[in-house]
């Protein structure tokens, strides 16, 4: 069950404030004073990380949720990391007290563009302040204060959630013991920045965007659908797209998701087009266009070294342990980018492991191949960077000892 808490006035990094920051969050397991794990969601994720019965906060010694209960999933029915978080899974809710909060700027229950501005009674729209990853981290710290959690056993996140996890090591080094940065980087490269820029322009060029003041109503569904399609191309690898779609015909009629060109009736409507159209149709029903603009801006803006002389300098105060996980088929956040993060941790003397997982699934691998991630993550949470089980390390002989391909499956 998703709960909401009011955390009072909040000033964002941009200098603007709102009178009351609300966060939607979920907790799983029981808190024992030293077993809290914060899970940071990816770009369009929510607080609904797992389909696990939530324990009573008061019974576990943690403060309750402020007396307000949201819809079960705030519109996102599927628990986005259900194969990783839960009893006997990599983040075991019988051992850990797991917290996941929807970030400010999103549309799944936390304060953001579609939320009501208490001063006007209308949706914020683009009057909502610009948000940064640092704002997410500070908001999560406020939530943990509310819950009575002083220190985290670990913070774990994938994709931009991994940036969020890295920001915890930078911003609150004394509040977290272990950082798991999965399929992420210290900053986006120019190619991904370019794709995100085109995606935003697809939204803002849609006449139905109306400068961000499209509430109530459907808003710029065509623009948002195109933006999501660009995202899906970025999340998949060349090999996975070839294996999944090839050049096959879709076997169904061209939908009316987007206006069709005159040649659409003559040329083949391909399986890959059908997939992208289906994803667009689903996405516009569950996500807000303004939130997509805000969250991609936050991801694009993030730079671990901002305010410091280097990535290592930004992490110098962190005195815990770090796990970096990367995927060979991921060109959104590459193996090389993950190794840059691992090197920054090592430069500070932080015990660090970088696990490279062989996968053709692209960036989506951290969501769709939990069996390959599970052993490294579970071992790291339990025993630190020396943990296993890791097998088939022959291909790591020409790499630093911290590298190890992961093939074993926790869930098979």
N, C-alpha and C positions, 0 to 999 in steps of 0.2 A: 504494500500500500504506500503510495506516494504521499508524503506530508509536506506542508509548507510552514515556514517560520518567517516572522517579520523581524528583521535585524536592525531596524531603525535607519537613520540617515546614513548615506554612503556617498563619499566623494570618489569619483573615478580618476584614473591617471590623467585624463584629458583636462581635469580641473573642474568639470561640471558635477553637480550633485543631484540626487533624488531624495525625497523626504523619507522614503521607507524602502529598503531593499528586502525583497522577498526571495527566498530560495526554496525550490522544491527539492526534496531529498528522500532517500530511502536508507534504512539501516537493516542489517542482517546479522544474526548471531548475538552473543552476549558479551558485554564489555567487562573485562577484569582488571582494567587499569593500565595494561601494557600490551594489548593485543589488537589495537585499532589499525585498520588498513583502509586508506582512502583510495578509491578507484576514480580516476578522471576519465570522463567519456570523450569520444571523438567528436568530430565537427557537428553532426546532426543527431547525436545520441541524447539520451535522457538520463534521469536518475534511476530508471527502471533497468538495472543491470542484470537482475536474475529473478527467476520465478521461485523464490524461497520465502517461506512464511517468516514474517518479521516478528522478532521477539519484543516483548514489552520493554520500552526504554527504562521505565521506572524500576522494573524488577532487576535490571542489570546494572543499576546504579548510574544510569545516564539520564539526563534531563529529557523530558518529553518534547514533542514536536510543536508546542505552542498552541495546541488546541484546534488546529485547522487541518482538515484532511482533503486532499485533492482526489480527482478521479484516479482509479487504479494505476493507469499508465500515462495519463495526460495525452491520450491520442496515439501513443506508440505502443501497440499491443505486445509486440515481441520483445522479450528481454534480450538485450543486445549482446551480452556476454554470458549467457546462461550455461554454456559448456565449460566456463572457466571459474565462475563464482557459484558456490553451493556446497552442500555436504559432500565430503570426500573428493572434492574437485581441487584444482590447483590453488585457488584461494578458498580454503576450506572454512565454511561458516560455522562449523562445530568447533573450530580452533580460534577463529578471528572474528572481531567485531568489524564488519564492513560498512563503510559509509560511501554513498555516491550522491553527489549533488548536481542538479542541472545548473549550468553556468549562467550568469547574468548575460543578457542579450539574446538568449534562446527563447523558444516558444513552448517549452514543456513545463510550465508552471512557475519558473523563476521570472523576476523582473526583466522585461525586455520590450522591444517595440510594440508587440501586440497587447501588452499588459496595460491596465488602466492607470493613468496618471491620477493619483488621489487629489491633486490640486485642481484638475479640470473635469474629472469624471469621464474623460475620453481616452482612447488608446494613445500611448505615447507616439507611435509612429516614429518618424525620423527625428522627433524632438528628444528621443532617448539619447543619453550621452554615448559617445563612442566608447567601446569597451576594448580592453586589452587582456592578454593572458595573465598579466600581473593582477588585474582586477579580479579575475577568476580565483587566483590563489588567495588573495586577501579576503574575498568573500567566503571561501571555504574555511579559512582560519577563523573567521567570525562565527561560522556555523559550528565548528568544533568547539569554540569557546562556549557557545550556547549549550552544546551537548555535554560539556564537562570533560572533554578529551584534551588533555594538555599536550600529549606527545604521541606521535604516530609510530607504530612499529614499522610501517611502510606506506609509501605512496606509489601507486602503479597506474600507468596510463599508456594508451596506444595512440599513434598518429598525433594530432594536436593535443590530445590528452597526455601524450608523452612529453610534449613541451611544457604542459601544465605541471607534470611531475618534476621535470628538471627545474622549473621555476620555484618549486618548494625547496629544493636543495640550495638554491641561490638566495631566496627571500627569507626562509625560515629554517636555516640549517640546524638550529638547536631543537627543532620540534619534530624531526623525522630521523629515524635510524637507517632506513633502507629505501633506495629509490630504484624503481623498475621502469626504465624508459624503453618502450616497445615500438618498433616501426616508426621511429621519429628522428628528429635532427635538431641541431642547435638553431637552425634557421632554414627557411625555404630557399631553393635555388631559383635563378631567374626564369627557367622554363615553367616551373610550377606557378611562380608569381604571374607569368604571362597568361597562363590558362585561367587562373582565378580572376584576373582582370577582365578577360573576355566573358567569363561566366557572369560577373557582376553587370557588365554592359548589356548582356542579354536581358537581364531583369529590368534595368533602368531604361532600356530602349522600348520596352513593352508599354504601349499607351495606357494600359490598365494599371501601371505602377502609380501614376498620378502623383509623382514626387514623394511617394511613400505614404500618402494619405488616402489609401484605398479602403480603409475600414468603415463600415462593414462591407462585405462583399468578397468575391473570389480573388480579387487582385490580379497581378500579372502572371497568370498560370502558364502561359506560353513561355515567357521569359524565364520563369523559375524552372520549368521543365527542361529547357535547353541548358540552363546552368547545371542542373543535376546530371544531364547526359554527359556533359564535359567532365564532370567529376567522376562518373563511372568509367569513362575511357581512361582517366588518370589512375584509377584504382586497380585496373586489370593489367596484366602483362601481355606482351605480344603472343607468347606461347599459349597462355590460357585462353585468349580470344580465338586463336586459331583452332585449338582443341574444342572449344565450346560451340563455336559458330561456323568456322570455315567461311565458305562463300555460299552456304546453303540458302535456299529460298525459305521464307518464313512459314509457308503453308497456311497463311491466313490473310485476310484482306487488309489493305492499308487502313489503319484507324484514322479518325479525324482529330487526333491529338494536335497536329500542326497542319497548317494549310499545305495542300499538295501542289507540286509543280505539274505542268502539262504532261510531262513524260512519265508520271507515276503509274499511269494505267498500262504502259507498254513495257517498261523495264521491271526487272525482278525486285520485289520487296524482300529484302534479305533478313535472315534470322537475327543478325546482329542489330539491324535497324529495329526489328520487332522487340528485341530485348531492351534497347534504349528507350523506345516509346513506352513500353510497359513500366519501366522504372520511373519515367517521367510522370506517367499517370498516377502511380502510387504515391510519389513524393509530393506532388502538389496538393494531394488530399490531406497530408499530415504535417506539412511544414509551412512556415511563414516566410515570405520573400524578403521582407526587411531583416528578419533574423539571419537569413542566409548571407545577406550583405554584411551585417555586423560581424558575424562569426568568421567569415573568410577574411575580413579586414584584420581581425585580431590575430588569426593564424599567420597571415602575410607579414604583419608588423613584428612578430616575435623575433628577438635576437638575444640569445643567451648572454652574449658579451655586452649588451647594452649597459652603459654606466660603468663598465670595467675595461681594463686593457686587453683582456682576452677571455676565452671561455674558461680556462683554468683559473684565472683571477676571480671570475664570477662564482666559482665553486669552491674557492679556497677555504671558506669558513665551515664547509660541510665536513662532519667528522664521522660519517657512517659508512655504508657500503653501497655499491651501485651495480646494477645489472642492465646491460644494453642488449637488446634483441633485434636482429635485422633479418631480412628475407632476401634471398638471392634474386628473386623475380620482381622485387619492388623497385620501381624507378621513381616513385613519388618521394620516398625517403630511402635512400640507397644504403647498401652495406658500408660504403666509404663514409657516408655522412654519420652513420652510427659509430664507426670507428673513431671519427673525429671527437665525438662526445666521450667515448671511452678513454681516449688519450687525454682529454682534459681532466677527467676524474683521476687517472693514473698520475698525472703531473702534480696533483695535490697530495699524493700518497694515499688516496682512497682505494681500499680493496675493491677491485673492479673485474667483472667478467663481461665479455662480449660474446654472445652466442649467435652464430650465423645459422639460420635454418634454411635448408634447401627446399625451395618451393617455386612452382610455376604460377602461383595464384596472384602474384602482384601484391599491391598494398593491402588488398582484402584478406591476405593470408592470416593476419593476426586475429581476424574475426571468424574465418571459415575453416581454419586448421588448428583448433584448440589442442588436439592431441600432440602436435609437434611443439607447441609452446608450453604445455602443462608441466613436463618434468623439470625444465629449467626454472620456471617461475615458482613452482611448489618447493623445490629444493632451496632456492634463494630465500624465500620467506622463512623456511624452517631453520636453515643452517648457514646462510650466507653464501658468499661467492664460491666457496669450495664444494658446494653441494652438487650432487648428481641427481638422477642418473643420466649420464651422457654416454652414448655408444657410437661406434663407427667413426672414430676420430682420425682415421688415416689421412683424410684430405686436409687435415690441419697442420701437417708437418712443416709446411713452408710458411706458416703464419705464427704470430706470437702465441704463447701458450694459453693466453686468455681466450683464444678463439676455439670454438668447437661446434661443428655441425650437429644438429639435433635431429634424430630420426625416431627415437623411441616414443611410444604413444601411451600416455597415462590413461586414456579412455578406451583403448581397444581391448 
